[in-house]
């Protein structure tokens, strides 16, 4: 099992695990990370979600949903 030391790396692990197949809100993403032992502060998590190249944000301010732009494949390992 790979350990993520940063919020962007933890999001990649969730992406690889197909968590973002369906849109998720921030609270659901935080809960999924906590189940895996990750507890990033809100600012770090929000910046990672916003800058992620494999996720897209939908919805209105304060009720955003995040969903994958494309499925994870092994060749995406070098992508952010």
C-alpha positions as CSV (number, residue, x, y, z in Angstrom):
1,X,0.0,0.0,0.0
2,X,1.3,3.4,-1.0
3,X,1.4,6.2,1.7
4,X,0.6,9.7,0.6
5,X,2.4,12.5,2.4
6,X,0.6,15.3,0.6
7,X,-3.1,16.1,-0.2
8,X,-2.5,15.8,-4.0
9,X,-0.9,12.4,-3.5
10,X,-3.8,11.2,-1.4
11,X,-6.3,12.4,-4.0
12,X,-4.4,10.3,-6.6
13,X,-4.8,7.3,-4.4
14,X,-8.6,7.9,-4.2
15,X,-8.7,8.4,-8.0
16,X,-6.8,5.2,-8.5
17,X,-9.4,3.5,-6.2
18,X,-12.2,4.8,-8.4
19,X,-13.6,7.0,-5.6
20,X,-14.2,9.8,-8.1
21,X,-16.2,7.7,-10.6
22,X,-19.3,9.5,-9.3
23,X,-19.3,13.1,-8.1
24,X,-18.4,13.6,-4.5
25,X,-18.7,16.6,-2.2
26,X,-15.9,17.8,0.0
27,X,-17.3,16.2,3.2
28,X,-17.5,12.8,1.5
29,X,-13.9,13.2,0.2
30,X,-12.7,14.2,3.7
31,X,-14.5,11.1,5.1
32,X,-13.0,8.8,2.6
33,X,-9.5,10.2,3.4
34,X,-10.1,9.9,7.1
35,X,-11.1,6.2,6.6
36,X,-7.6,5.7,5.1
37,X,-5.9,7.6,7.9
38,X,-5.4,11.0,6.2
39,X,-6.3,14.2,8.0
40,X,-5.2,17.1,5.9
41,X,-6.3,20.6,6.9
42,X,-9.1,22.3,4.9
43,X,-6.8,24.7,3.1
44,X,-4.4,22.0,1.8
45,X,-7.3,19.7,0.7
46,X,-9.2,22.5,-1.1
47,X,-6.0,23.7,-2.9
48,X,-5.3,20.1,-4.0
49,X,-8.9,19.6,-5.3
50,X,-8.8,22.9,-7.1
51,X,-5.4,22.3,-8.8
52,X,-6.0,18.6,-9.6
53,X,-5.6,17.9,-13.3
54,X,-7.7,14.7,-13.2
55,X,-10.7,16.2,-11.4
56,X,-13.3,18.6,-12.5
57,X,-15.5,20.7,-10.3
58,X,-19.2,21.1,-10.8
59,X,-22.0,23.0,-9.0
60,X,-22.3,26.2,-7.1
61,X,-20.0,27.9,-4.6
62,X,-20.0,26.1,-1.2
63,X,-21.7,23.1,-2.8
64,X,-19.1,21.9,-5.3
65,X,-18.9,18.3,-6.5
66,X,-15.7,16.8,-7.7
67,X,-15.6,14.1,-10.4
68,X,-12.9,12.5,-12.5
69,X,-12.2,13.9,-15.9
70,X,-11.2,10.4,-17.1
71,X,-10.6,7.0,-15.4
72,X,-7.2,6.2,-13.9
73,X,-4.9,4.1,-16.0
74,X,-1.3,3.1,-15.2
75,X,0.1,5.5,-17.8
76,X,-1.3,8.4,-15.8
77,X,1.1,7.7,-13.0
78,X,3.3,10.7,-14.1
79,X,0.3,13.0,-14.5
80,X,-0.8,15.4,-11.7
